[in-house]
Amino acid sequence: MSPDIQYGFPSVKRKAHSRNSSIEMLRILAMFMVICMHGLADADFYTGKNLFVDIVIRYIKNFGGISDMLFFGITAWFLCEKSLPSFKQSAKKVWLLERQLIFYTSLVFGIFVALKLANVQSHSRSEFLIMAFKTLCPTITRVWWYPTSYILFLLLYPWIDRGLRSLGKASHGGLTVLCLLLWGLIPYFTLDLVITSVWLFVYEFIIISYLRWYHTSWLQSVKLRRCVFYIGMLLVLIFDIIAAIRVPGRYNELFADSPRSIPALAISLSLLMWATYTASASSKETSSRRRFYTFINRIASGSFAAFLLITHPWMHSFLQWKLHSMLEGNPWKVLVFQLVMPCIFLTVCISIDLVRQLLFHYTIDQHKGQLFERAWSAALNSRIAKFINGLLQNDSVQPRRDTITD
């Protein structure tokens, strides 16, 4: 049997260290692009006043789709290395992520209450109660689309992974090509693939897993990496210039702003290919760089806080309201602020999350995962779980095998 096949399924050999600084730097880059996009580009109050500024801001707007694809692509990159993942592993990841989400909804709710008490903003009682409920239940109320969709993907992931592996190279390749033709090449029409849903992640995982399992030589090609990157950047630039000239002041429906589009896929995959190549080349580095690598990994571990804070619905609307009053009517001030604000905001958010990690370390992470194990054991031993397991293990029920004739 081939060393790249385990239990009849393709696999990717995992190195002793599962994380590397090159790929972790991409997490920081992805969050930087998220801030660039959500910080200003969602508002149209400064548009249509200067063609050059319009083109630049449009280019920044495309960072939204690229960053979504890149951030999930990093996760999918590592998920492809696992053989036969279990539902328990996915459920534990969901458990740990939910704690982080509740921390940040509580933080934003605290700011919301403080501003309300200071009479900076006024809200009705119903708005207050709705936000309080969303603070306690961020996933089911979909406070953020990305964490909610990612949690749903994690719950489906063990079966998606096994299903794709069982297809084999030819069938998996055909599915990948079909997905790219339907949702990668056709702009402006969703074709039922909403970019803020779990199916976006399924779509991206189909593509990335195919490349990771069957075409590692492509991913290691320097020429291909450069070609894919330049093509993606060129397509973004062409679409943005045309849109800025034909429809000045409107940023809706930019092609590359969608993470499913070919430009976003090309740029994100080329960056992942670069990070993998750099990590492989730097694996022979001496221990003098280990401190730097540790620093990068630590910073990257807190980068997700930037997404949670800047895309929280109330925080997002509050920032847009403030930015509108500060920057309206001056496109050059907008451009300067756009280049400075993301660096400051990202630094602040990462600092907040490092404090959160420290707080968790000395409180709920003293016995990390122990509460989950108790809850998991209790769930498995419950009557409902035993009843469902009995139904699933019932061998008397056989699938129909109808004869299909032409």
TAFEN-V109091 format. One record per backbone hydrogen bond with DSSP energy under -0.5 kcal/mol. CO is the residue of the C=O (numbers start at 1). NH is the residue of the N-H. Records with the same first field share a line. If there is no record, write none. Layout:
BEGIN
CO = NH + NH
END
This chain:
BEGIN
2 = 5
4 = 11
6 = 9
9 = 6
16 = 18
20 = 24
21 = 25
22 = 26
23 = 27
24 = 28
25 = 29
26 = 30
27 = 31
28 = 32
29 = 33
30 = 34
31 = 35
32 = 36
33 = 37
34 = 38
35 = 39
36 = 40 + 41
37 = 41
40 = 43
44 = 47
46 = 49
50 = 54
51 = 55
52 = 56
53 = 57
54 = 58
55 = 59
56 = 60
57 = 61
58 = 62
60 = 63
61 = 64
62 = 66
63 = 67
64 = 68
65 = 69
66 = 70
67 = 71
68 = 72
69 = 73
70 = 74
71 = 75
72 = 76
73 = 77
74 = 78
75 = 79
76 = 80
78 = 81
79 = 82
82 = 84
86 = 90
87 = 91
88 = 92
89 = 93
90 = 94
91 = 95
92 = 96
93 = 97
94 = 98
95 = 99
96 = 100
97 = 101
98 = 102
99 = 103
100 = 104
101 = 105
102 = 106
103 = 107
104 = 108
105 = 109
106 = 110
107 = 111
108 = 112
109 = 113
110 = 114
111 = 115
112 = 116
113 = 117
114 = 118
115 = 120 + 121
116 = 119
124 = 128
125 = 129
126 = 130
127 = 131
128 = 132
129 = 133
130 = 134
131 = 135
132 = 136
133 = 137
137 = 141
138 = 143
139 = 142
144 = 148
145 = 149
146 = 150
147 = 151
148 = 152
149 = 153
150 = 154
151 = 155
152 = 156
153 = 157
154 = 158
156 = 159 + 160
157 = 161
158 = 162
159 = 163
160 = 164
161 = 165
162 = 166
163 = 167
164 = 167 + 168
165 = 168
167 = 171
168 = 172
169 = 173
170 = 174
171 = 175
172 = 176
173 = 177
174 = 178
175 = 179
176 = 180
177 = 181
178 = 182
179 = 183 + 184
180 = 184 + 185
184 = 262
185 = 187
188 = 190
190 = 193
192 = 194
194 = 197
197 = 200 + 201
198 = 202
199 = 203
200 = 204
201 = 205
202 = 206
203 = 207
204 = 208
205 = 209
206 = 210
207 = 211
208 = 212
209 = 213
210 = 214
211 = 215
215 = 219
216 = 220
218 = 221
220 = 222
221 = 225
222 = 226
223 = 227
224 = 228
225 = 229
226 = 230
227 = 231
228 = 232
229 = 233
230 = 234
231 = 235
232 = 236
233 = 237
234 = 238
235 = 239
236 = 240
237 = 241
238 = 242
239 = 243
240 = 244
241 = 245
242 = 246
243 = 247
247 = 250
251 = 254
254 = 257
255 = 258
257 = 259
258 = 261
261 = 265
262 = 266
263 = 267
264 = 268
265 = 269
266 = 270
267 = 271
268 = 272
269 = 273
270 = 274
271 = 275
272 = 276
273 = 277
274 = 278
275 = 279
276 = 280
277 = 281
278 = 282
280 = 283
281 = 284
282 = 285
286 = 289
287 = 290
289 = 293
290 = 294
291 = 295
292 = 296
293 = 297
294 = 298
295 = 299
296 = 300
297 = 301
298 = 302
299 = 302
300 = 303
302 = 305
303 = 306 + 307
304 = 308
305 = 309
306 = 310
307 = 311
312 = 316
313 = 317
314 = 318
315 = 319
316 = 320
317 = 321
318 = 322
319 = 323
320 = 324
321 = 325
322 = 326
323 = 327
324 = 328
327 = 330
330 = 334
331 = 335
332 = 336
333 = 337
334 = 338
335 = 339
336 = 340
337 = 341
338 = 342
340 = 343 + 344
341 = 345
342 = 346
343 = 347
344 = 348
345 = 349
346 = 350
347 = 351
348 = 352
349 = 353
350 = 354
351 = 355
352 = 356
353 = 357
354 = 358
355 = 359
356 = 360
357 = 361
358 = 362
360 = 363 + 365
363 = 366
365 = 368
367 = 370 + 371
369 = 373
370 = 374
371 = 375
372 = 376
373 = 377
374 = 378
375 = 379
376 = 380
377 = 381
379 = 382
382 = 386
383 = 387
384 = 388
385 = 389
386 = 390
387 = 391
388 = 392
389 = 393
391 = 394
393 = 395
394 = 397
396 = 398
402 = 404
403 = 405
END
